Amino acid sequence: MLAPYLLILPGGLWLLLFFVIPMVTMLSLSLQQGDIVSGYVFTGHWQTYVDAVVNYRTQLVRSLIYGAVTTVILIVLAFPVSYWIAFYGGRRKPTYLFLLLLPFFVSFVLRTISWRYILTDEGMLLGPLKSAGLLPDGFNILGTPVAVIGGLVYNFLPFMVLPIYVALERIDPRVVEAARDLYADPATAFRKVILPLALPGVFAGVLMTFVPASSDYVNSAVLGSSSTTMIGQVIQSQYLTSSNYPTASALSFTLMAVLLVGVFAYARALGTEDVMKVAAR
């Protein structure tokens, strides 16, 4: 009788130590007042949340927009790649997946910094184009939303490709053949058969990309500027630079709440139960 509980004990202890306790601690910090010198005292000061949202609402909204745009671009890019590997990859599917993941054996930060050197005004991308007269001298990408979103897309692409690929890989080719036997053209077969069966992968991919992309701060810090600051940068600065732990904690909880609302709304709009039924088939 104790066996099931003993099996979940290690995972439960891990969640308790590294999720529940830190979350409770952070919630407590968000309701404290004081400073780093005299210390912080719990006062139940909920006004910190209001002040944090009012002062940093621009960065919060910008982060959600960047995350949403990144997710849409990832779906557009990842679906064709996943489709081709799943249906036309043949025996080389593992090779193609390995090549897709190969750059990610390098540190996330180092890969982002490498893009900074690529996108500099006289870098290997813009330098030759400016020298050839194809771009004006004042043209730049670094420090713009394009650079930040481009970095997010690059860094999170596998997290969208892999779930969609898994969903497409599970599709029985005979189902697609049956649709064609019933005189469905390729576009109709894709819309009526393949896309609905791939929705579980799309749903998982959105969850795995929208949340971390919206809360990311590395890409905006390395590839962006003061006009592209994301809420993750603000939280990092409040914690590590200003030592303003209550505001940083309040912003963290606010971001988490907004993301959860967005995820639940997305799940409801997509029809999670229907998606899970399709995934279970």
Backbone as numpy.savetxt, mean C-alpha at the origin, in Angstrom:
# Nx Ny Nz CAx CAy CAz Cx Cy Cz
-8.22 -31.89 24.93 -9.05 -30.67 24.93 -8.19 -29.41 24.93
-7.01 -29.47 25.51 -6.16 -28.29 25.60 -5.32 -28.07 24.34
-5.28 -29.10 23.48 -4.41 -29.02 22.31 -4.69 -27.79 21.44
-5.95 -27.48 21.09 -6.18 -26.29 20.25 -5.69 -25.00 20.89
-5.87 -24.87 22.21 -5.44 -23.66 22.90 -3.91 -23.57 22.96
-3.26 -24.71 23.12 -1.79 -24.72 23.13 -1.24 -24.37 21.76
-1.96 -24.74 20.71 -1.49 -24.43 19.36 -1.56 -22.93 19.07
-2.57 -22.26 19.59 -2.70 -20.81 19.33 -1.95 -19.97 20.37
-1.40 -20.63 21.39 -0.72 -19.89 22.45 0.47 -19.08 21.94
1.39 -19.65 21.14 2.53 -18.83 20.66 2.09 -17.62 19.85
1.13 -17.84 18.92 0.64 -16.71 18.13 -0.08 -15.68 18.98
-0.86 -16.17 19.96 -1.56 -15.25 20.86 -0.60 -14.41 21.68
0.46 -15.04 22.21 1.46 -14.30 22.98 2.17 -13.28 22.11
2.47 -13.67 20.88 3.13 -12.75 19.95 2.26 -11.52 19.70
0.98 -11.73 19.43 0.07 -10.61 19.20 -0.08 -9.75 20.45
-0.11 -10.40 21.61 -0.24 -9.65 22.85 0.96 -8.74 23.08
2.17 -9.28 22.87 3.39 -8.54 23.16 3.69 -7.47 22.12
3.41 -7.76 20.85 3.85 -6.86 19.79 2.72 -6.15 19.07
1.48 -6.37 19.50 0.36 -5.64 18.91 -0.53 -5.02 19.97
-1.08 -5.85 20.85 -2.05 -5.34 21.83 -1.39 -4.37 22.80
-0.29 -4.78 23.41 0.38 -3.91 24.39 0.87 -2.61 23.74
1.55 -2.64 22.58 1.93 -1.37 21.95 0.74 -0.48 21.59
-0.38 -1.10 21.14 -1.54 -0.30 20.79 -2.14 0.37 22.02
-2.22 -0.36 23.13 -2.74 0.22 24.36 -1.82 1.33 24.85
-0.52 1.10 24.76 0.45 2.11 25.17 0.32 3.37 24.33
0.16 3.19 23.01 0.02 4.33 22.12 -1.28 5.08 22.38
-2.35 4.34 22.66 -3.62 5.00 23.00 -3.47 5.83 24.26
-2.76 5.27 25.25 -2.52 6.02 26.48 -1.70 7.28 26.22
-0.67 7.15 25.38 0.17 8.30 25.06 -0.63 9.40 24.37
-1.57 9.02 23.52 -2.35 10.02 22.78 -3.23 10.85 23.70
-3.49 10.37 24.91 -4.35 11.08 25.85 -3.57 11.71 26.98
-2.25 11.80 26.83 -1.41 12.39 27.86 -1.02 13.81 27.50
-0.57 14.54 28.51 -0.07 15.91 28.32 1.26 16.05 29.03
2.07 16.98 28.53 3.37 17.21 29.13 4.41 17.46 28.06
5.67 17.24 28.42 6.76 17.39 27.45 7.85 16.37 27.78
8.86 16.30 26.92 9.90 15.29 27.05 10.78 15.53 28.27
10.82 16.79 28.74 11.68 17.12 29.89 11.00 16.75 31.20
9.79 17.25 31.40 9.09 17.01 32.66 8.30 15.72 32.66
8.15 15.12 31.49 7.42 13.87 31.39 5.97 14.08 30.98
5.33 12.98 30.62 3.94 13.03 30.19 3.05 12.37 31.25
1.89 12.98 31.45 0.93 12.50 32.46 -0.41 12.24 31.77
-1.02 11.11 32.10 -2.32 10.77 31.51 -3.39 11.69 32.08
-4.06 12.42 31.17 -5.12 13.36 31.58 -6.41 13.12 30.81
-6.42 12.17 29.88 -7.62 11.95 29.07 -7.91 13.13 28.16
-6.85 13.72 27.61 -6.99 14.95 26.82 -7.33 14.60 25.37
-8.64 14.47 25.06 -9.09 14.12 23.72 -8.90 15.25 22.72
-8.68 16.45 23.20 -8.49 17.59 22.30 -7.27 17.40 21.40
-6.34 16.56 21.83 -5.16 16.29 21.02 -5.55 15.76 19.66
-6.58 14.92 19.60 -7.04 14.38 18.33 -7.58 15.47 17.42
-8.37 16.37 18.00 -8.94 17.46 17.22 -7.83 18.36 16.68
-6.90 18.72 17.54 -5.80 19.59 17.12 -4.94 18.92 16.04
-4.71 17.61 16.20 -3.87 16.90 15.23 -4.53 16.88 13.86
-5.82 16.60 13.82 -6.53 16.55 12.54 -6.60 17.94 11.90
-6.87 18.96 12.72 -6.97 20.32 12.18 -5.62 20.79 11.64
-4.55 20.51 12.35 -3.23 20.99 11.94 -2.64 20.21 10.77
-3.00 18.96 10.63 -2.36 18.12 9.61 -3.37 17.46 8.67
-4.53 18.09 8.52 -5.54 17.50 7.63 -5.07 17.49 6.18
-4.27 18.47 5.77 -3.77 18.51 4.39 -2.91 17.29 4.10
-1.98 16.97 5.01 -1.12 15.81 4.81 -1.91 14.50 4.87
-2.94 14.46 5.72 -3.76 13.26 5.83 -4.53 13.01 4.53
-5.18 14.05 4.02 -5.94 13.92 2.77 -5.00 13.59 1.62
-3.85 14.25 1.59 -2.88 13.98 0.51 -2.43 12.52 0.54
-2.21 11.98 1.72 -1.77 10.58 1.83 -2.84 9.64 1.30
-4.09 9.91 1.63 -5.18 9.06 1.14 -5.31 9.15 -0.38
-5.12 10.35 -0.92 -5.20 10.51 -2.38 -4.05 9.77 -3.05
-2.83 9.94 -2.53 -1.68 9.24 -3.09 -1.88 7.73 -3.02
-2.40 7.25 -1.88 -2.62 5.82 -1.72 -3.66 5.30 -2.70
-4.74 6.07 -2.90 -5.79 5.65 -3.83 -5.30 5.65 -5.27
-4.60 6.71 -5.66 -4.07 6.78 -7.03 -3.07 5.65 -7.27
-2.20 5.41 -6.29 -1.24 4.33 -6.40 -1.93 2.98 -6.58
-2.98 2.75 -5.81 -3.70 1.47 -5.89 -4.35 1.28 -7.25
-4.96 2.33 -7.79 -5.59 2.24 -9.11 -4.54 1.94 -10.18
-3.42 2.65 -10.13 -2.35 2.40 -11.11 -1.83 0.98 -10.98
-1.69 0.50 -9.75 -1.20 -0.86 -9.54 -2.15 -1.90 -10.14
-3.45 -1.68 -9.99 -4.41 -2.63 -10.59 -4.26 -2.64 -12.11
-4.14 -1.45 -12.70 -4.02 -1.35 -14.16 -2.75 -2.03 -14.64
-1.65 -1.88 -13.90 -0.38 -2.48 -14.31 -0.30 -3.96 -13.97
-0.81 -4.33 -12.80 -0.60 -5.68 -12.30 -1.50 -6.70 -12.99
-2.71 -6.31 -13.35 -3.64 -7.29 -13.92 -3.12 -7.88 -15.23
-2.68 -7.07 -16.19 -2.14 -7.67 -17.43 -0.93 -8.56 -17.18
-0.04 -8.14 -16.28 1.14 -8.95 -15.97 0.73 -10.28 -15.36
-0.16 -10.23 -14.38 -0.64 -11.45 -13.73 -1.36 -12.35 -14.73
-2.17 -11.75 -15.58 -2.94 -12.50 -16.58 -2.00 -13.23 -17.53
-0.98 -12.54 -18.01 -0.05 -13.14 -18.97 0.73 -14.29 -18.32
1.21 -14.06 -17.09 1.97 -15.13 -16.42 1.08 -16.33 -16.16
-0.16 -16.09 -15.71 -1.05 -17.19 -15.33 -1.48 -18.02 -16.54
-1.77 -17.36 -17.68 -2.33 -18.08 -18.82 -1.33 -18.38 -19.93
-0.22 -17.62 -19.96 0.74 -17.81 -21.04 2.16 -18.06 -20.54
2.34 -18.14 -19.24 3.68 -18.33 -18.70 4.23 -19.73 -18.92
3.35 -20.72 -18.98 3.78 -22.09 -19.19 4.68 -22.59 -18.08
5.72 -23.32 -18.50 6.65 -23.88 -17.51 7.54 -22.83 -16.87
7.57 -21.65 -17.44 8.47 -20.61 -16.93 7.78 -19.67 -15.95
6.62 -20.02 -15.49 5.93 -19.16 -14.51 6.79 -18.85 -13.30
7.42 -19.88 -12.66 8.28 -19.57 -11.50 9.41 -18.60 -11.84
9.95 -18.72 -13.07 11.03 -17.82 -13.48 10.54 -16.38 -13.58
9.37 -16.21 -14.19 8.82 -14.86 -14.33 8.51 -14.25 -12.97
7.97 -15.05 -12.06 7.66 -14.54 -10.73 8.95 -14.20 -9.98
9.97 -15.02 -10.17 11.25 -14.74 -9.52 11.84 -13.43 -10.04
11.78 -13.22 -11.36 12.30 -11.98 -11.93 11.52 -10.77 -11.42
10.23 -10.95 -11.22 9.40 -9.86 -10.69 9.81 -9.50 -9.27
10.17 -10.52 -8.49 10.53 -10.30 -7.09 12.01 -10.01 -6.88
12.83 -10.24 -7.90 14.28 -10.11 -7.74 14.73 -8.76 -7.19
14.22 -7.62 -7.68 14.67 -6.33 -7.12 14.36 -6.18 -5.64
13.41 -6.95 -5.15 12.98 -6.78 -3.76 13.82 -7.57 -2.78
14.89 -8.19 -3.29 15.90 -8.75 -2.40 16.81 -7.65 -1.87
16.69 -6.46 -2.44 17.43 -5.28 -1.98 16.56 -4.48 -1.04
17.16 -3.80 -0.09 16.43 -3.03 0.92 15.46 -2.03 0.28
14.30 -1.90 0.91 13.26 -0.95 0.48 13.85 0.46 0.38
14.61 0.88 1.36 15.17 2.24 1.39 16.19 2.42 0.27
17.05 1.43 0.07 18.08 1.54 -0.96 17.46 1.62 -2.35
16.40 0.85 -2.58 15.73 0.89 -3.88 15.11 2.26 -4.12
14.55 2.84 -3.07 13.93 4.17 -3.21 15.00 5.23 -3.46
16.12 5.13 -2.76 17.21 6.09 -2.97 17.76 5.98 -4.38
17.82 4.77 -4.92 18.31 4.60 -6.29 17.43 5.35 -7.29
16.12 5.37 -7.02 15.22 6.11 -7.91 15.46 7.62 -7.80
15.93 8.07 -6.65 16.24 9.49 -6.50 17.37 9.89 -7.47
18.39 9.03 -7.59 19.49 9.32 -8.50 19.04 9.20 -9.96
18.11 8.29 -10.23 17.61 8.14 -11.60 16.80 9.36 -12.03
16.02 9.91 -11.08 15.09 10.99 -11.42 15.64 12.39 -11.22
16.91 12.52 -10.80 17.49 13.85 -10.66 17.49 14.58 -12.00
17.58 15.91 -11.96 17.46 16.71 -13.17 18.49 16.33 -14.23
19.69 15.94 -13.82 20.73 15.56 -14.77 21.05 14.08 -14.66
20.09 13.29 -14.19 20.31 11.86 -14.02 20.25 11.11 -15.33
20.30 9.78 -15.22 20.36 8.94 -16.42 19.06 8.96 -17.22
17.97 9.42 -16.62 16.70 9.48 -17.34 16.48 10.83 -17.99
16.55 11.91 -17.20 16.25 13.24 -17.72 17.45 13.89 -18.40
18.67 13.56 -17.97 19.88 14.17 -18.54 19.97 14.00 -20.05
19.93 12.78 -20.55 20.02 12.60 -22.02 18.86 13.26 -22.77
17.67 13.22 -22.21 16.52 13.83 -22.87 16.67 15.34 -22.96
17.23 15.96 -21.90 17.46 17.41 -21.95 18.59 17.75 -22.91
19.62 16.91 -22.91 20.74 17.16 -23.83 20.29 17.07 -25.28
19.34 16.18 -25.55 18.83 16.02 -26.92 17.79 17.06 -27.28
17.42 17.91 -26.32 16.44 18.95 -26.58 15.01 18.48 -26.55
14.78 17.27 -26.07 13.43 16.73 -26.00 12.66 17.24 -24.79
13.39 17.74 -23.79 12.78 18.30 -22.59 13.41 19.65 -22.29
12.63 20.61 -21.78 13.22 21.90 -21.41 14.14 21.76 -20.22
15.07 22.68 -20.06 16.05 22.61 -18.98 15.40 22.68 -17.60
14.28 23.38 -17.51 13.62 23.54 -16.21 12.72 22.37 -15.83
12.61 21.39 -16.70 11.71 20.25 -16.41 12.30 19.38 -15.31
11.46 18.99 -14.37 11.92 18.11 -13.28 10.79 17.21 -12.83
11.18 16.05 -12.32 10.23 15.08 -11.77 10.42 14.94 -10.28
11.67 14.95 -9.84 11.96 14.78 -8.42 11.33 15.90 -7.61
10.71 15.54 -6.49 10.07 16.52 -5.63 8.64 16.81 -6.01
8.09 16.04 -6.95 6.71 16.23 -7.39 5.85 15.03 -6.98
4.53 15.18 -7.02 3.66 14.03 -6.73 3.91 12.85 -7.67
4.31 13.14 -8.91 4.58 12.07 -9.87 5.70 11.17 -9.36
6.75 11.77 -8.82 7.88 10.99 -8.31 7.46 10.15 -7.11
6.69 10.73 -6.20 6.26 10.01 -4.99 5.35 8.84 -5.36
4.34 9.11 -6.19 3.42 8.05 -6.60 4.15 6.99 -7.42
5.07 7.44 -8.27 5.86 6.47 -9.05 6.67 5.56 -8.15
7.27 6.12 -7.09 8.01 5.30 -6.15 7.12 4.32 -5.41
5.95 4.78 -5.03 4.99 3.89 -4.35 4.56 2.75 -5.27
4.28 3.07 -6.53 3.88 2.04 -7.48 4.99 1.01 -7.65
6.20 1.48 -7.81 7.33 0.56 -8.00 7.52 -0.33 -6.78
7.46 0.24 -5.60 7.76 -0.52 -4.39 6.66 -1.51 -4.00
5.42 -1.24 -4.40 4.32 -2.10 -3.97 3.74 -2.95 -5.11
4.36 -2.90 -6.29 3.82 -3.65 -7.43 3.68 -5.16 -7.15
4.67 -5.84 -6.58 4.51 -7.29 -6.35 3.35 -7.63 -5.41
3.02 -6.72 -4.50 1.93 -6.98 -3.56 0.56 -6.94 -4.24
0.51 -6.40 -5.45 -0.71 -6.46 -6.24 -0.65 -7.59 -7.25
0.51 -7.82 -7.83 0.64 -8.86 -8.85 0.39 -10.24 -8.28
1.01 -10.55 -7.15 0.95 -11.92 -6.62 -0.47 -12.36 -6.24
-1.26 -11.56 -5.51 -2.62 -12.01 -5.21 -3.49 -12.21 -6.45
-3.35 -11.29 -7.42 -4.13 -11.43 -8.65 -3.68 -12.67 -9.42
-2.38 -12.90 -9.45 -1.86 -14.08 -10.14 -2.40 -15.37 -9.51
-2.41 -15.42 -8.19 -2.92 -16.62 -7.51 -4.38 -16.86 -7.86
-5.18 -15.78 -7.88 -6.60 -15.93 -8.22 -6.78 -16.39 -9.67
-5.99 -15.82 -10.59 -6.10 -16.21 -11.99 -5.59 -17.63 -12.22
-4.57 -18.01 -11.48 -4.00 -19.35 -11.63 -5.00 -20.43 -11.25
-5.93 -20.10 -10.35 -6.91 -21.08 -9.90 -8.08 -21.26 -10.87
-8.18 -20.40 -11.87 -9.29 -20.49 -12.82 -9.09 -21.71 -13.71
-10.09 -22.53 -13.80 -10.06 -23.71 -14.65 -10.17 -23.26 -16.12
-9.19 -23.57 -16.96 -9.25 -23.15 -18.37 -10.51 -23.63 -19.08
-11.08 -24.72 -18.59 -12.29 -25.23 -19.22 -13.47 -24.27 -19.06
-13.47 -23.49 -17.99 -14.52 -22.50 -17.78 -14.46 -21.43 -18.87
-13.24 -20.98 -19.18 -13.07 -19.98 -20.23 -13.44 -20.58 -21.59
-13.05 -21.82 -21.81 -13.39 -22.49 -23.07 -14.90 -22.64 -23.21
-15.57 -22.93 -22.10 -17.03 -23.06 -22.14 -17.69 -21.74 -22.55
-17.14 -20.64 -22.03 -17.68 -19.33 -22.40 -17.53 -19.07 -23.89
-16.39 -19.47 -24.43 -16.18 -19.27 -25.86 -17.06 -20.21 -26.69
-17.29 -21.42 -26.16 -18.19 -22.34 -26.86 -19.61 -21.80 -26.92
-19.94 -20.93 -25.94 -21.27 -20.32 -25.92 -21.27 -18.99 -26.68
-20.28 -18.85 -27.58 -20.20 -17.72 -28.51 -19.90 -16.39 -27.81
-19.21 -16.46 -26.68 -18.77 -15.22 -26.02 -17.46 -14.76 -26.66
-17.40 -13.51 -27.06 -16.15 -12.99 -27.61 -15.15 -12.82 -26.47
-13.86 -12.62 -26.76 -12.85 -12.52 -25.69 -13.16 -11.46 -24.65
-13.67 -10.31 -25.10 -13.98 -9.25 -24.14 -15.11 -9.66 -23.20
-16.14 -10.31 -23.75 -17.26 -10.76 -22.92 -16.82 -11.87 -21.97
-16.00 -12.80 -22.46 -15.50 -13.87 -21.60 -14.68 -13.31 -20.45
-13.90 -12.27 -20.75 -13.10 -11.65 -19.69 -14.00 -10.97 -18.67
-14.98 -10.22 -19.15 -15.85 -9.45 -18.26 -16.78 -10.33 -17.44
-17.28 -11.40 -18.04 -18.29 -12.23 -17.38 -17.70 -13.41 -16.61
-16.52 -13.87 -16.99 -15.96 -15.08 -16.39 -14.66 -14.79 -15.63
-13.67 -14.28 -16.34 -12.34 -14.14 -15.74 -12.31 -13.07 -14.66
-12.85 -11.89 -14.94 -12.80 -10.80 -13.97 -13.52 -11.14 -12.66
-14.75 -11.69 -12.69 -15.39 -12.06 -11.41 -14.59 -13.08 -10.62
-13.97 -14.04 -11.31 -13.19 -15.06 -10.61 -11.87 -14.49 -10.08
-11.41 -13.37 -10.65 -10.17 -12.74 -10.21 -10.39 -11.73 -9.10
-11.65 -11.42 -8.78 -11.94 -10.40 -7.77 -11.33 -10.69 -6.40
-11.29 -11.94 -5.93 -10.63 -12.17 -4.64 -9.17 -11.72 -4.63
-8.48 -11.91 -5.75 -7.09 -11.46 -5.84 -7.00 -9.94 -5.85
-7.91 -9.30 -6.57 -7.93 -7.84 -6.61 -8.22 -7.28 -5.22
-9.19 -7.91 -4.54 -9.56 -7.47 -3.19 -8.35 -7.57 -2.25
-7.66 -8.72 -2.28 -6.48 -8.89 -1.43 -5.37 -7.92 -1.81
-5.18 -7.71 -3.12 -4.14 -6.79 -3.56 -4.39 -5.37 -3.13
-5.64 -4.94 -3.17 -5.97 -3.58 -2.72 -5.66 -3.42 -1.23
-6.03 -4.42 -0.44 -5.75 -4.35 1.00 -4.25 -4.28 1.26
-3.48 -5.03 0.47 -2.04 -5.13 0.70 -1.27 -3.93 0.15
-1.93 -3.08 -0.62 -1.23 -1.92 -1.19 -1.77 -0.59 -0.71
-3.08 -0.45 -0.61 -3.64 0.85 -0.23 -3.23 1.25 1.18
-3.30 0.32 2.12 -2.98 0.64 3.51 -1.52 1.05 3.68
-0.54 0.23 3.25 0.86 0.66 3.43 1.24 1.85 2.56
0.65 1.98 1.37 0.98 3.12 0.51 0.50 4.43 1.13
-0.67 4.41 1.75 -1.21 5.63 2.36 -0.43 6.05 3.59
0.16 5.09 4.28 0.90 5.41 5.51 2.41 5.46 5.30
2.86 5.31 4.06 4.30 5.31 3.78 4.90 6.70 3.99
6.15 6.72 4.39 6.85 8.01 4.52 8.21 7.99 3.84
8.72 6.82 3.47 10.04 6.74 2.86 10.03 7.37 1.46
9.04 7.01 0.65 9.00 7.53 -0.72 8.80 9.04 -0.74
7.93 9.55 0.11 7.70 11.00 0.12 8.91 11.74 0.68
9.63 11.11 1.61 10.81 11.76 2.19 11.97 11.77 1.21
12.14 10.69 0.45 13.30 10.56 -0.44 13.02 11.18 -1.81
11.82 10.96 -2.34 11.51 11.39 -3.70 10.68 12.67 -3.76
10.14 13.09 -2.62 9.24 14.24 -2.62 9.89 15.51 -2.13
9.05 16.45 -1.76 9.49 17.76 -1.24 8.51 18.19 -0.17
8.63 19.42 0.27 7.74 19.91 1.32 6.29 19.98 0.85
6.09 20.05 -0.46 4.73 20.12 -0.99 4.10 18.75 -1.19
4.87 17.68 -0.94 4.34 16.33 -1.09 4.41 15.55 0.22
4.53 16.26 1.32 4.64 15.60 2.62 3.41 14.76 2.91
3.64 13.51 3.32 2.55 12.60 3.66 2.45 12.47 5.18
1.33 11.92 5.64 1.07 11.86 7.08 2.09 10.98 7.79
2.64 9.99 7.09 3.67 9.15 7.69 4.90 9.95 8.06
5.27 10.92 7.23 6.39 11.80 7.54 6.11 12.63 8.78
4.90 13.11 8.88 4.52 13.94 10.03 4.62 13.12 11.31
4.08 11.90 11.29 4.13 11.03 12.47 5.57 10.73 12.85
6.39 10.40 11.84 7.80 10.10 12.11 8.51 11.31 12.71
8.22 12.49 12.18 8.85 13.71 12.70 8.39 14.02 14.12
7.10 13.85 14.38 6.58 14.12 15.71 7.15 13.16 16.74
7.34 11.92 16.36 7.90 10.94 17.28 9.39 11.14 17.52
10.17 11.18 16.43 11.63 11.09 16.54 12.33 12.44 16.56
11.71 13.47 16.03 12.36 14.78 15.99 11.83 15.71 17.07
10.52 15.87 17.11 9.91 16.80 18.07 9.62 16.15 19.42
9.66 14.81 19.48 9.33 14.07 20.72 7.93 14.44 21.23
7.05 14.75 20.30 5.67 15.09 20.66 4.84 13.81 20.55
5.00 12.96 21.55 4.39 11.63 21.50 2.86 11.65 21.47
2.18 12.52 22.23 0.72 12.53 22.16 0.18 12.84 20.77
0.73 13.85 20.12 0.26 14.20 18.77 0.57 13.09 17.79
1.77 12.52 17.87 2.14 11.42 16.97 1.21 10.22 17.17
0.91 9.90 18.41 0.02 8.78 18.69 -1.39 9.06 18.20
-1.86 10.28 18.41 -3.20 10.65 17.96 -3.30 10.58 16.44
-2.26 11.04 15.74 -2.26 10.96 14.29 -2.23 9.51 13.81
-1.49 8.67 14.52 -1.42 7.25 14.15 -2.78 6.59 14.27
-3.48 6.86 15.38 -4.80 6.27 15.57 -5.81 6.85 14.58
-5.69 8.12 14.28 -6.60 8.74 13.31 -6.41 8.13 11.94
-5.15 7.97 11.53 -4.86 7.35 10.24 -5.39 5.92 10.20
-5.18 5.17 11.27 -5.66 3.79 11.32 -7.18 3.74 11.22
-7.86 4.64 11.90 -9.33 4.67 11.86 -9.83 5.01 10.47
-9.21 6.00 9.83 -9.63 6.39 8.48 -9.41 5.25 7.50
-8.27 4.57 7.60 -7.98 3.45 6.70 -8.95 2.30 6.92
-9.28 2.03 8.18 -10.24 0.96 8.46 -11.61 1.26 7.89
-12.04 2.51 8.03 -13.33 2.92 7.45 -13.29 2.75 5.94
-12.19 3.17 5.32 -12.06 3.03 3.88 -12.06 1.58 3.43
-11.36 0.72 4.18 -11.31 -0.71 3.84 -12.68 -1.35 3.97
-13.39 -1.04 5.06 -14.72 -1.62 5.25 -15.70 -1.13 4.19
-15.60 0.15 3.83 -16.47 0.69 2.78 -16.17 0.02 1.44
-14.89 -0.18 1.17 -14.50 -0.86 -0.07 -14.99 -2.30 -0.08
-14.85 -2.99 1.05 -15.31 -4.37 1.14 -16.82 -4.47 0.95
-17.53 -3.52 1.53 -19.00 -3.53 1.42 -19.42 -3.23 -0.02
-18.74 -2.27 -0.65 -19.09 -1.92 -2.02 -18.79 -3.06 -2.98
-17.71 -3.77 -2.74 -17.33 -4.87 -3.61 -18.16 -6.12 -3.35
-18.68 -6.23 -2.12 -19.44 -7.41 -1.77 -18.53 -8.52 -1.28
-18.02 -8.37 -0.05 -17.02 -9.31 0.46 -17.54 -10.73 0.49
-18.79 -10.92 0.88 -19.33 -12.28 0.97 -19.33 -12.95 -0.40
-19.72 -12.18 -1.43 -19.72 -12.74 -2.78 -18.31 -13.07 -3.23
-17.36 -12.20 -2.89 -15.98 -12.43 -3.27 -15.44 -13.68 -2.59
-15.74 -13.84 -1.30 -15.25 -15.01 -0.57 -15.89 -16.30 -1.08
-17.16 -16.21 -1.52 -17.79 -17.39 -2.10 -17.11 -17.81 -3.38
-16.74 -16.81 -4.18 -16.02 -17.11 -5.41 -14.65 -17.72 -5.11
-13.99 -17.17 -4.09 -12.66 -17.65 -3.73 -12.71 -19.08 -3.20
-13.82 -19.46 -2.57 -13.94 -20.79 -1.98 -14.26 -21.87 -3.01
-14.64 -21.47 -4.21 -15.01 -22.45 -5.23 -13.77 -23.13 -5.80
